[in-house]
Amino acid sequence: MLLTRVLLSSGRSIRLDEVKMSTTYGGMLEGYPNRRVNDWSVEHLRGAAARQYPSIPVHLVEPVREQPEDGHQGRMGPEERLPPVRCVGLFSSHPVKRGAADFSQLVVAWYQPGPELSGLAESVPGLAGLPWEELAEDCEY
């Protein structure tokens, strides 16, 4: 069991229960990272999260996109890079609404600079501001 906790800016503590990581450009055989490739990668990650957890709401944290000054300038436009690790995580917390629910859950997809899971709120822009109350779903055991 993972013991990674993230403190959201709302004050809510969420727990990372499961995570799946992969390299952002690991399967790229030719070409270079550009907006079109990255748009596809982001949508693919969102879809993979929804397929992996079909009964739980999914939220994608928009990744930071960088265009290196000395990057490749080809027919597909300027080089654009996403963080090198993409992740799909199942998070849980106490219920959103008071009542019969035991906990709340949300699947989050994001990109991060490395494989470390500590300091997620700091290393993944947008994660700390996650609107949990609007996105998560209450569940029962």
LUMRO-452256 format. One record per residue (C-alpha): residue number from 1; x, y, z; residue in one letter. Coordinates in Angstrom, 3 decimals, padded with zeros to 6 digits. Each point is the difference from the previous one (the first is absolute). Example, Ala and Ser with C-alpha at 12.3 -4.5 7.8 and 13.67 -1.06 7.14 Angstrom:
// residues 2
- nr,x,y,z,rest
- 1,012.300,-004.500,007.800,a;
- 2,001.370,003.440,-000.660,s;
//
This chain:
// residues 141
- nr,x,y,z,rest
- 1,000.000,000.000,000.000,m;
- 2,001.269,003.464,-000.867,l;
- 3,000.182,002.486,002.822,l;
- 4,000.311,003.100,-002.125,t;
- 5,-002.192,002.832,001.165,r;
- 6,-000.623,003.305,-001.719,v;
- 7,-001.265,003.058,001.824,l;
- 8,-002.231,002.011,-002.315,l;
- 9,-000.163,003.783,000.213,s;
- 10,-003.572,-000.417,001.297,s;
- 11,001.433,-001.721,003.088,g;
- 12,-001.272,-003.451,-000.983,r;
- 13,002.476,-002.856,000.269,s;
- 14,-000.220,-002.614,-002.756,i;
- 15,001.748,-003.385,-000.122,r;
- 16,001.538,-001.608,-003.072,l;
- 17,-001.219,-003.615,000.086,d;
- 18,001.283,-001.213,-003.388,e;
- 19,002.216,001.456,-002.709,v;
- 20,001.087,-001.058,-003.461,k;
- 21,002.981,001.775,-001.593,m;
- 22,001.461,-000.028,-003.489,s;
- 23,002.460,002.058,-001.978,t;
- 24,-001.504,002.799,-002.026,t;
- 25,002.029,-000.608,-003.159,y;
- 26,001.026,-003.635,000.572,g;
- 27,-001.807,-001.336,-003.075,g;
- 28,000.960,002.825,-002.342,m;
- 29,001.988,-001.634,-002.803,l;
- 30,000.471,002.944,-002.321,e;
- 31,-000.720,003.692,-000.252,g;
- 32,000.188,002.425,002.870,y;
- 33,-002.328,001.167,002.764,p;
- 34,-002.318,002.730,-001.268,n;
- 35,-003.433,001.378,000.798,r;
- 36,-001.873,-002.592,-002.084,r;
- 37,001.877,-002.940,001.549,v;
- 38,-000.483,001.440,003.475,n;
- 39,-003.715,000.657,-000.510,d;
- 40,-000.369,-003.664,-000.981,w;
- 41,002.035,-001.099,003.058,s;
- 42,-002.158,002.050,002.376,v;
- 43,-003.261,-001.342,-001.461,e;
- 44,001.384,-003.551,000.004,h;
- 45,000.912,000.337,003.689,l;
- 46,-003.490,001.289,000.835,r;
- 47,-001.592,-002.887,-001.917,g;
- 48,002.293,-002.588,001.598,a;
- 49,-000.980,001.270,003.449,a;
- 50,-003.702,-000.276,-000.852,a;
- 51,000.449,-003.534,-001.360,r;
- 52,002.069,-001.081,003.004,q;
- 53,-002.634,001.264,002.484,y;
- 54,-003.304,000.049,-001.920,p;
- 55,-002.255,000.609,003.006,s;
- 56,001.967,002.854,001.610,i;
- 57,000.137,003.630,-001.193,p;
- 58,003.224,001.028,-001.762,v;
- 59,001.778,003.348,000.094,h;
- 60,003.025,001.015,-002.061,l;
- 61,002.433,002.542,001.444,v;
- 62,001.067,002.012,-003.052,e;
- 63,003.727,-000.483,-000.491,p;
- 64,002.613,002.712,-000.299,v;
- 65,001.190,000.199,-003.616,r;
- 66,003.463,001.318,-000.750,e;
- 67,001.424,001.205,-003.305,q;
- 68,003.809,-000.113,000.225,p;
- 69,001.691,003.037,-001.570,e;
- 70,002.447,-002.261,-001.832,d;
- 71,-002.692,-002.591,-000.791,g;
- 72,-000.655,-001.638,-003.343,h;
- 73,-001.936,002.061,-002.556,q;
- 74,-001.474,-002.460,-002.489,g;
- 75,-003.013,-000.345,-002.242,r;
- 76,-002.133,-000.961,003.024,m;
- 77,000.724,003.352,001.660,g;
- 78,002.297,000.844,002.884,p;
- 79,001.162,-002.595,002.482,e;
- 80,-002.212,-000.161,003.085,e;
- 81,000.761,-002.168,003.010,r;
- 82,-002.178,-001.401,002.761,l;
- 83,001.418,-001.191,003.336,p;
- 84,001.665,-003.404,-000.486,p;
- 85,-002.257,-002.142,002.217,v;
- 86,-003.742,-000.441,-000.426,r;
- 87,-002.128,-001.358,002.822,c;
- 88,-003.475,-001.284,000.738,v;
- 89,-000.852,-000.134,003.676,g;
- 90,-002.964,-001.043,002.091,l;
- 91,-000.468,002.410,002.904,f;
- 92,-002.345,-000.239,002.969,s;
- 93,-001.052,002.234,002.875,s;
- 94,-002.791,000.403,002.522,h;
- 95,-003.485,000.403,-001.535,p;
- 96,-000.934,003.162,-001.859,v;
- 97,-003.519,000.043,001.425,k;
- 98,-000.927,-000.944,003.524,r;
- 99,-002.175,-003.080,000.053,g;
- 100,000.220,-003.683,-000.706,a;
- 101,003.175,000.071,-002.110,a;
- 102,003.213,-001.478,001.429,d;
- 103,002.492,001.873,-002.209,f;
- 104,000.384,001.899,-003.258,s;
- 105,002.105,-000.899,-003.049,q;
- 106,001.395,001.649,-003.094,l;
- 107,002.313,-001.206,-002.743,v;
- 108,002.572,002.624,-000.941,v;
- 109,002.254,-000.027,-003.061,a;
- 110,003.073,002.238,-000.015,w;
- 111,003.541,000.485,-001.289,y;
- 112,002.968,000.455,002.322,q;
- 113,003.763,000.636,-000.231,p;
- 114,001.160,-003.342,001.454,g;
- 115,-001.117,-003.299,001.553,p;
- 116,-000.047,001.257,003.592,e;
- 117,-003.378,000.172,001.714,l;
- 118,001.000,002.169,002.934,s;
- 119,-000.775,003.689,-000.350,g;
- 120,-002.692,-000.470,-002.652,l;
- 121,-001.792,003.226,000.907,a;
- 122,003.212,001.945,-000.592,e;
- 123,001.282,-001.834,-003.093,s;
- 124,-003.288,-000.173,-001.936,v;
- 125,-001.413,003.483,-000.687,p;
- 126,-003.767,-000.071,000.370,g;
- 127,-000.216,-003.037,002.263,l;
- 128,-000.175,001.954,003.276,a;
- 129,-002.938,002.026,-001.354,g;
- 130,-002.005,-003.097,-000.942,l;
- 131,-003.710,000.794,000.633,p;
- 132,-000.637,-003.306,001.798,w;
- 133,-003.504,000.881,001.205,e;
- 134,-001.142,000.648,-003.587,e;
- 135,001.708,-002.971,-001.644,l;
- 136,000.151,-002.921,002.441,a;
- 137,-002.745,-002.541,000.556,e;
- 138,-001.131,-001.355,003.362,d;
- 139,000.184,-003.797,000.408,c;
- 140,-000.912,-002.701,002.472,e;
- 141,001.793,-003.204,000.875,y;
//
